[in-house]
């Protein structure tokens, strides 16, 4: 199959630009093609030579309706960049402004139409050759629709302005834009979007502000400009995560050719032809998928895929869950980078006839491009691991029932037991990152390096609200199993404390150095670490936490559960404490005997 996949890629290259773009799109469709084909098609790149300059000039004059000399004071003799759908020139307006002029290849609309018709004629043969699982023609027709959007430069200009309104902000002039009179959007400092010159823009010609930038692959220039690589990654990651998980309108192809770093540290986006727009249902679903993947909850993942419409109705969910669990292995090969995750899921998606909605296929492309771009700056970058603080922030900040449910799934297993390791990490993240923000405020230099955008810090009001909602769930009828497991864990931790801490105090043993790796002790340590971090978090906003504590303490359900905990601890310790004391006395006598041997 490997040889056939290589032949398939080579055939697409020989057929021209349309088929190259088609192959690039199919590389992110594991629901259609086998894994080996997806990996092979991912190697495809736009390697199309530019078309003649005189043809480009004539196209500009035809589209704008005047001689080139009346439009621009000067224009570059050769294109600055060229791709399969068009090429870009550098020019000056008569007003002196520097602009980029994007010119479409002549006859692109006609060419795409003919190629699409031809593909419909030979699609059946290609489907059999590539061993495509689904109806290839339906998927290709959807991709062709996106290609026609890409060659409409008026639509691209509108996309650019919408992107700027939602996410863009000149680093020297922070503003708040609103899409309409009722919805305001916070801005990302440092994300730059070129201004569109509408009087010089038509369907096949796009004139925009020229942005001087440094390619992310140009290591020497980045160093010479003293640009902070970590800050650039944070800017791009935060902007992309807001696109995919918060707003829904996203740039589907943020590869290194469409992103540059400006000298002031901004990140400039280009090429707004390929955009996606996913509704809230899919955004929430993507967050749920991330949480279930992190928890290695294969059954939860399978149900996510079904609710999102990826799986056909009537499928055996348990079989999908088993296949996903097998793909995870024993956990040692559970990847945290996006390409590794997709490699784990490709075979399952193909085997069970997954069907990705068109915009969700673009999400896969966007995440893959995002990680590939970030790896240019940091080879160790992993998008899932890096996105975790943002996902947690969204879960804490959004009080909607579905987001609260996902937060509960992150911290509580299906059987009602607490994920103490997740809870400890969450509390530590809240405490540590909020603390970093506080410390960073005292130093302007730190501000630019430690989380300059503030997106890795948590709003304590949102944290307290989420905590209160979680407590209310635990105290409700639905949380009865959680209370049982919580009480069990508290008693186990108390046992461990008595057996280890008390004994070590009397026997002068180093508890930290001698403790065995046992589950009860690991849980106790997580509880202790979690409580230490929680105490620190409370200290950052004592008024808010105190008010929440008082509200909870006045609830009869809380009082009953607190009484259950205290009475259980007393009853349990009444049996356990005598045994522990006898062990203590025995150890003390043994140590005394060792230190004061009798002389006969």
C-alpha positions in Angstrom: 0.0 0.0 0.0 3.0 2.3 0.6 4.0 2.2 -3.0 0.4 2.9 -4.2 0.3 5.9 -1.9 3.5 7.3 -3.3 2.2 6.7 -6.8 -1.1 8.5 -5.9 0.8 11.5 -4.6 3.0 11.7 -7.7 -0.1 11.4 -9.9 -1.8 14.3 -8.2 1.4 16.5 -8.7 1.4 15.7 -12.4 -2.2 16.6 -12.8 -1.6 20.2 -11.7 -2.5 22.8 -9.0 -6.1 21.7 -8.5 -5.1 18.2 -7.6 -2.2 19.4 -5.4 -4.7 21.4 -3.3 -7.0 18.5 -3.3 -4.3 16.2 -2.0 -3.4 18.6 0.7 -7.0 18.7 1.8 -7.4 14.9 1.7 -4.2 14.5 3.9 -6.4 15.6 6.9 -9.2 13.2 6.1 -8.5 9.9 7.9 -12.2 9.2 7.6 -11.8 8.8 3.8 -8.3 7.5 3.2 -6.1 4.9 4.9 -3.4 6.3 7.3 -0.5 5.6 4.9 -2.2 7.7 2.2 -2.9 10.6 4.6 0.8 10.6 5.7 2.0 10.5 2.1 -0.3 13.3 0.9 0.9 15.5 3.9 4.2 15.9 2.0 2.5 17.8 -0.8 3.5 21.5 -1.2 2.7 24.3 -3.6 5.6 24.2 -6.0 4.0 26.0 -8.9 6.2 28.5 -10.9 4.8 32.1 -11.2 2.9 33.1 -14.3 4.4 35.9 -16.6 4.5 39.4 -15.2 2.9 41.0 -18.2 -0.1 38.7 -17.7 -0.3 39.8 -14.1 -0.1 43.5 -15.0 -2.9 43.1 -17.6 -5.0 41.3 -15.1 -4.6 44.1 -12.5 -5.4 46.8 -15.2 -8.4 44.8 -16.4 -9.8 44.3 -12.8 -9.2 47.9 -11.6 -10.1 49.5 -14.9 -7.1 51.8 -15.3 -3.4 51.7 -16.4 -1.0 50.4 -13.8 0.9 53.8 -13.8 -2.3 55.5 -12.5 -2.8 52.9 -9.8 0.7 52.6 -8.3 3.7 54.9 -8.2 5.9 51.7 -8.7 5.5 48.0 -8.5 8.1 45.2 -8.2 9.3 43.7 -11.4 9.0 40.2 -10.1 6.5 38.6 -7.7 7.5 38.5 -4.1 5.7 35.2 -3.6 3.9 32.7 -5.8 1.5 29.9 -5.0 -1.0 27.6 -6.9 -3.8 30.2 -7.0 -2.0 33.5 -7.4 1.1 35.6 -6.7 2.0 38.7 -4.8 3.8 42.0 -5.8 5.1 44.8 -3.7 4.0 48.3 -4.7 3.8 52.0 -3.6 0.6 54.0 -3.9 0.9 57.5 -5.2 0.2 58.6 -1.6 3.4 56.9 -0.6 1.8 53.9 1.2 3.5 50.6 0.8 1.1 47.8 -0.3 1.0 44.1 -1.3 -0.9 43.3 -4.4 -2.2 39.8 -4.7 -3.1 38.8 -8.3 -5.0 35.6 -9.2 -3.8 33.2 -11.9 -5.8 33.9 -15.1 -8.7 31.6 -15.7 -8.6 30.0 -12.2 -12.4 29.9 -12.0 -12.7 28.2 -15.4 -9.8 25.9 -14.5 -11.3 24.8 -11.2 -14.6 24.1 -12.8 -13.1 22.0 -15.5 -10.9 20.1 -13.1 -13.8 19.5 -10.8 -15.8 18.1 -13.6 -13.0 15.9 -14.8 -12.5 14.6 -11.2 -16.2 13.7 -11.1 -15.6 11.6 -14.2 -12.5 9.8 -12.9 -13.3 9.9 -9.2 -14.6 6.3 -9.1 -11.3 5.0 -10.4 -9.2 7.1 -8.0 -11.4 6.0 -5.1 -10.7 2.3 -5.9 -7.0 3.0 -6.5 -6.6 4.9 -3.1 -8.9 2.4 -1.3 -11.1 5.3 -0.1 -13.6 4.2 2.4 -16.3 6.8 1.8 -17.8 8.5 -1.1 -14.8 10.5 -2.3 -16.8 12.6 -4.7 -19.0 14.1 -2.0 -16.0 15.1 0.1 -14.1 16.5 -3.0 -17.1 18.6 -4.0 -17.1 20.1 -0.5 -13.3 20.8 -0.9 -14.0 22.4 -4.3 -16.5 24.7 -2.7 -13.7 25.9 -0.3 -11.4 26.4 -3.3 -13.9 28.7 -5.0 -14.1 30.7 -1.8 -10.3 30.9 -1.9 -10.3 32.5 -5.3 -12.8 35.2 -4.4 -10.5 38.0 -3.1 -13.5 40.2 -2.1 -14.5 37.4 0.3 -10.9 37.1 1.5 -10.8 40.8 2.3 -14.0 40.5 4.2 -12.6 37.5 6.1 -9.4 39.5 6.9 -11.5 42.4 8.4 -13.7 40.0 10.4 -10.5 38.3 11.7 -9.0 41.7 12.6 -12.2 42.7 14.5 -12.3 39.5 16.5 -8.6 38.9 17.2 -6.3 41.5 15.8 -4.8 44.5 17.6 -1.7 46.6 16.8 0.7 46.1 19.7 1.2 49.9 19.9 -2.5 50.7 20.1 -4.6 48.3 22.1 -8.3 48.6 21.2 -11.5 46.7 21.8 -13.5 45.9 18.6 -17.0 44.7 18.5 -18.6 42.6 15.8 -22.0 44.2 16.5 -23.5 46.6 19.0 -24.1 43.9 21.6 -21.0 41.7 21.5 -17.6 43.0 22.4 -14.4 41.0 22.0 -11.2 41.3 24.0 -8.1 41.7 21.9 -4.8 39.8 21.6 -2.0 42.3 22.0 0.5 41.6 19.2 -1.7 40.0 16.5 -1.4 42.0 13.3 -3.8 41.8 10.3 -3.1 43.9 7.1 -5.5 46.7 6.3 -7.5 46.1 3.1 -7.6 48.8 0.4 -11.2 48.3 -0.9 -10.9 50.8 -3.7 -8.1 48.7 -5.2 -9.6 45.3 -4.5 -11.7 43.2 -6.9 -12.6 39.5 -7.2 -9.2 38.6 -8.7 -7.0 41.4 -7.3 -6.5 42.1 -3.6 -4.6 45.2 -2.4 -3.6 45.3 1.3 -1.2 46.9 3.6 2.4 45.8 3.3 3.7 44.3 6.6 7.4 44.0 7.0 8.1 40.8 8.9 10.6 38.1 9.7 9.8 34.6 8.6 9.5 32.2 11.6 12.0 29.9 9.9 14.7 32.7 9.8 16.5 32.0 13.0 19.3 34.5 12.5 17.0 37.5 11.9 14.7 36.5 14.9 17.8 36.5 17.1 19.1 39.8 15.7 15.7 41.4 16.4 15.8 40.1 20.0 12.4 38.6 19.6 11.1 36.3 22.4 10.3 33.0 20.8 8.1 31.9 23.7 6.1 35.0 23.5 5.5 34.5 19.8 4.4 31.0 20.4 2.0 32.2 23.2 0.5 34.8 20.9 -0.1 32.4 18.1 -1.4 29.6 20.4 -3.7 31.9 22.3 -5.1 33.5 19.1 -5.7 30.0 17.6 -7.3 28.6 20.7 -9.7 31.5 20.9 -10.5 30.9 17.3 -11.2 27.2 17.7 -12.6 27.0 21.2 -14.2 30.3 22.1 -15.3 32.2 19.0 -15.5 29.7 16.2 -14.3 31.7 13.2 -10.8 30.4 12.4 -7.8 30.6 10.1 -7.6 27.1 8.7 -4.0 27.2 7.4 -1.6 29.0 9.9 1.5 27.5 8.4 4.9 29.4 8.5 4.3 31.0 5.1 1.1 32.7 6.4 2.7 34.0 9.6 5.6 36.4 10.2 7.0 38.1 13.3 7.2 41.9 13.2 10.1 43.8 14.7 8.0 45.0 17.6 7.1 41.4 18.6 3.7 41.2 16.9 2.6 38.1 15.0 1.1 39.0 11.5 -1.4 36.8 9.8 -1.8 36.5 6.0 -3.9 34.7 3.5 -7.5 34.6 4.7 -8.9 32.5 1.8 -9.2 29.3 3.7 -11.4 30.0 6.8 -13.7 27.9 8.9 -16.6 28.7 11.1 -17.7 26.1 13.7 -20.9 26.4 15.8 -20.8 26.3 19.6 -21.9 22.7 19.7 -18.7 21.6 17.9 -16.5 23.9 20.0 -17.8 22.4 23.2 -17.5 19.0 21.7 -13.8 19.7 20.9 -13.1 20.7 24.5 -14.9 17.5 25.7 -12.8 15.4 23.3 -9.6 17.0 24.7 -10.6 16.3 28.3 -11.6 12.7 27.6 -8.4 12.2 25.6 -6.3 13.6 28.5 -8.2 11.3 30.9 -7.8 8.3 28.5 -11.5 7.8 28.7 -12.1 5.7 25.6 -15.8 5.2 26.2 -16.3 9.0 26.7 -14.4 9.7 23.5 -16.5 7.2 21.6 -19.7 8.9 22.9 -18.2 12.3 22.0 -17.7 11.2 18.4 -21.2 9.8 18.2 -22.8 13.0 19.6 -20.7 15.1 17.1 -22.1 13.1 14.2 -18.7 11.5 13.4 -20.0 8.0 13.7 -23.0 6.4 11.9 -26.2 5.8 13.9 -26.5 2.2 15.3 -22.8 1.6 15.6 -21.5 -0.5 18.5 -20.1 2.1 20.8 -18.3 -0.4 22.9 -16.4 -1.7 19.9 -15.2 1.8 19.1 -14.3 2.3 22.7 -12.2 -0.9 22.7 -10.4 0.1 19.5 -9.6 3.5 21.0 -8.3 1.9 24.2 -6.1 -0.4 22.2 -4.8 2.6 20.3 -3.8 4.2 23.6 -1.8 1.1 24.5 -0.4 1.0 28.1 0.0 4.8 28.3 3.7 4.8 27.5 3.0 5.8 23.9 0.2 8.2 24.6 1.3 11.2 22.6 0.8 14.8 23.6 1.6 16.3 20.2 -1.1 16.6 17.6 0.4 14.6 14.8 1.1 11.8 17.3 -2.5 11.9 18.5 -3.8 11.8 14.9 -1.6 8.8 14.1 -3.1 7.0 17.0 -6.6 7.8 15.9 -6.2 7.4 12.1 -6.7 3.6 11.9 -9.8 3.7 14.3 -11.4 6.5 12.2 -10.9 4.6 9.0 -12.0 1.2 10.4 -15.3 2.6 11.9 -16.3 4.7 8.9 -16.0 8.1 10.7 -17.5 11.0 8.8 -15.9 14.4 9.6 -18.1 17.5 8.9 -16.3 19.8 6.4 -15.4 22.5 9.0 -14.1 19.9 11.5 -11.8 18.6 8.8 -10.5 22.2 8.6 -10.0 22.2 12.4 -7.7 19.2 12.0 -5.8 21.0 9.3 -5.6 24.2 11.5 -4.3 22.3 14.6 -1.8 20.4 12.5 -0.5 23.7 10.9 -0.5 25.4 14.3 1.7 22.8 15.8 4.0 22.6 12.8 4.5 26.4 12.9 5.2 26.4 16.6 7.7 23.6 16.3 9.7 25.9 14.0 10.3 28.1 17.0 10.3 25.3 19.6 10.9 21.7 18.4 9.5 20.4 21.8 6.2 22.2 21.4 3.1 20.0 21.9 -0.2 21.6 21.2 -2.4 19.5 23.5 -0.1 20.0 26.5 0.3 23.7 25.8 -3.5 24.2 25.3 -4.4 22.7 28.6 -4.3 26.0 30.7 -6.6 27.6 28.1 -9.0 24.7 28.2 -9.0 24.8 32.0 -9.6 28.5 31.9 -12.6 28.1 29.6 -14.1 25.4 31.8 -13.7 27.6 34.9 -14.9 30.8 33.3 -18.0 29.4 31.4 -20.8 28.7 33.9 -23.0 27.0 31.2 -24.3 23.5 32.2 -22.4 21.7 29.4 -19.0 23.3 30.4 -19.6 22.6 34.1 -20.3 18.9 33.2 -17.0 18.7 31.3 -15.2 20.2 34.3 -16.8 17.5 36.5 -15.7 14.8 34.0 -12.2 16.1 34.2 -12.1 15.8 38.0 -14.5 12.9 38.7 -14.5 9.4 37.2 -17.6 7.8 35.8 -18.0 5.6 38.9 -17.9 8.8 41.2 -14.3 8.5 42.4 -12.1 11.7 42.5 -9.2 12.1 40.1 -6.9 13.3 42.8 -4.0 13.7 40.3 -6.0 16.0 38.1 -7.4 18.0 41.0 -3.9 18.5 42.5 -2.6 19.7 39.1 -5.6 22.0 38.6 -5.2 23.6 42.1 -1.5 24.0 41.6 -2.1 25.6 38.2 -4.5 28.1 39.7 -2.3 28.9 42.6 1.0 29.0 40.7 -0.1 30.8 37.6 -2.1 33.4 39.4 0.9 33.9 41.6 3.1 34.3 38.6 0.8 37.0 37.4 1.0 38.8 40.7 4.8 38.6 40.8 5.0 39.6 37.2 3.1 42.8 37.9 5.9 44.1 40.0 8.4 43.9 37.2 7.9 45.4 33.8 10.7 43.2 32.3 9.0 40.1 33.7 5.7 41.1 32.2 7.1 40.7 28.7 8.4 37.2 29.3 6.2 35.4 31.8 2.7 35.3 30.3 2.5 38.7 28.6 -1.1 38.1 27.4 -2.3 36.9 30.8 -4.2 34.0 29.3 -2.5 31.4 31.5 -3.8 33.1 34.7 -7.2 32.5 36.1 -9.9 34.9 37.2 -10.4 34.1 40.9 -14.0 35.0 40.7 -14.6 32.4 38.0 -12.5 29.9 40.0 -14.6 30.4 43.1 -17.9 30.2 41.1 -16.8 27.0 39.5 -15.7 25.6 42.9 -19.1 26.5 44.4 -20.9 24.8 41.5 -18.7 21.7 42.0 -19.5 21.6 45.7 -23.2 22.0 45.0 -23.1 19.0 42.6 -21.3 16.8 45.2 -23.8 17.8 47.8 -26.8 17.1 45.5 -28.6 13.7 45.0 -26.6 13.2 41.8 -23.4 13.5 43.8 -24.2 10.8 46.3 -21.7 8.3 44.8 -19.0 11.1 44.8 -19.6 11.7 48.5 -19.2 7.9 49.2 -15.9 7.8 47.4 -14.7 11.1 48.9 -15.4 9.8 52.4 -13.6 6.6 51.6 -10.6 8.5 50.3 -10.5 10.8 53.4 -10.5 7.7 55.7 -7.7 6.1 53.7 -5.7 9.3 53.9 -6.3 9.4 57.6 -5.1 5.8 57.9 -2.0 6.6 55.9 -1.3 9.7 58.0 -1.6 7.7 61.2 0.6 4.9 59.9 3.3 7.0 58.4 3.3 10.6 59.8 2.7 9.7 63.5 5.1 6.8 63.5 7.8 8.8 61.8 7.4 11.5 64.4 8.0 9.1 67.3 10.7 7.1 65.6 12.7 10.0 64.0 12.5 8.4 60.6 12.6 10.5 57.5 9.1 10.0 56.1 9.9 11.6 52.7 12.9 9.4 52.2 11.5 6.1 53.4 7.9 6.1 52.2 6.9 3.2 49.9 5.2 3.9 46.6 1.7 2.9 47.6 -1.6 4.2 46.4 -2.9 5.5 49.7 0.2 7.4 50.4 0.3 8.9 46.9 -3.3 10.1 47.4 -2.3 11.6 50.8 0.5 13.5 49.2 -1.8 14.8 46.5 -4.2 15.9 49.2 -1.5 17.7 51.2 0.0 19.4 48.1 -3.5 20.3 46.9 -4.4 21.8 50.3 -1.2 23.7 50.4 -1.8 25.2 47.0 -5.5 25.8 47.8 -4.5 27.7 50.9 -2.2 29.9 48.7 -5.0 30.5 46.2 -7.4 31.5 49.0 -4.7 34.0 50.2 -4.8 35.6 46.7 -8.5 36.5 47.0 -9.6 35.9 50.7 -12.7 38.0 50.5 -14.2 36.0 47.6 -13.3 32.6 49.1 -14.6 33.6 52.5 -17.9 34.6 51.1 -18.2 31.3 49.3 -17.2 29.4 52.4 -19.9 31.1 54.4 -22.5 30.4 51.8 -21.6 26.7 51.7 -21.4 26.5 55.6 -25.0 27.7 55.9 -26.3 25.0 53.6 -27.9 22.0 55.5 -26.5 19.5 53.0 -23.0 20.8 53.7 -23.5 20.6 57.4 -24.8 17.0 57.1 -21.9 15.9 55.0 -19.4 17.6 57.3 -21.0 15.8 60.2 -20.8 12.5 58.3 -17.0 13.1 57.7 -16.3 13.9 61.4 -18.4 11.1 62.8 -16.8 8.6 60.4 -13.3 9.8 61.2 -14.0 9.5 65.0 -15.5 6.0 64.6 -12.7 4.9 62.3 -10.0 6.3 64.5 -11.4 4.8 67.6 -10.6 1.4 66.1 -7.4 2.4 64.3 -5.8 4.7 66.8 -5.1 2.0 69.5 -3.4 -0.2 67.0 -1.3 2.7 65.8 -0.3 3.7 69.3 0.8 0.2 70.1 3.0 0.2 67.0 4.4 3.6 68.1 5.1 2.3 71.6 6.7 -0.8 70.2 8.9 1.2 67.9 9.9 3.6 70.7 10.9 0.7 72.9 12.8 -1.0 70.1 14.7 2.2 69.4 15.4 2.7 73.1 16.7 -0.9 73.3 19.0 -0.3 70.3 20.3 2.9 71.8 20.8 1.6 75.3 22.0 -2.0 75.1 22.2 -4.0 78.3 25.6 -5.1 79.5 25.7 -8.6 80.8 
